[in-house]
């Protein structure tokens, strides 16, 4: 099992140099051009301080999962707005806990990461990104734990983390990755895999209803990947809500 995990991680790292890799989906019934827009087309919309606007960031996360694999709009009470209140409350709590930490106070809100020749995200972030890259292959409970930890990291009030974790348009050097680029890689893999799942849309909706307690827990083929898709959709909505809370200007 450890060898299989290592092989999957090695494959993910090999493709990480080109996080948008749109060329590998030629001929797919879900062509990449229909669901993926490279950030280069949106750089002109950046604000004067070099950061993209909050609406642009929120839109990027909400549109990251293609409509073809979304099911939350088919079930009441599963909209993006359900995450906003929780994100606001969680961010306030995180700021309160970090208020006495001198490091978070020394950095100005406008400071951005300086380019480095060899970037290493660190063992902790590397583990989280590696696990995130395997969200379609991991147990449902593990995926919930991983996304929960990443959400806590994203909530932490630090400008460098804001840029690296929440900015979809951060410039990445060769071989580097961000949370956004990892999710893009996962979605690319997903759009290939679902073509081999019969009645994918119906099964996905059924699994969502099962997870919400609206349907009995009957066996469904490809349950691991289907649950991974649902976690991925919900996680992107959560990241959008966190981005809205963190990037929105403070009221006067």
Secondary structure, 3 states (H helix, E strand, C coil): CHHHHHHHHHHHHHHHHHCCCHHHHCCCCCCHHHCCCCHHHHHHHECCCCCECHHHHHHHHHCCCCHHHCCHHHCCCCCHHHHHHHHHHHHHHHHHHHCCCHHHHHCCCCCCCCCCCCCCCCHHHHHHHHHHCCCCCCCHHHHHHHHHHHHHHHHCCCHHHHHHHHCCCCCCCCCCCCHHHHHHHHHHHHHHHHHHCCCHHHHHHHHHHHHCCCCCCCCCCCHHHHHHHHHHHHHHHHHHHHHHHHHCCCCC
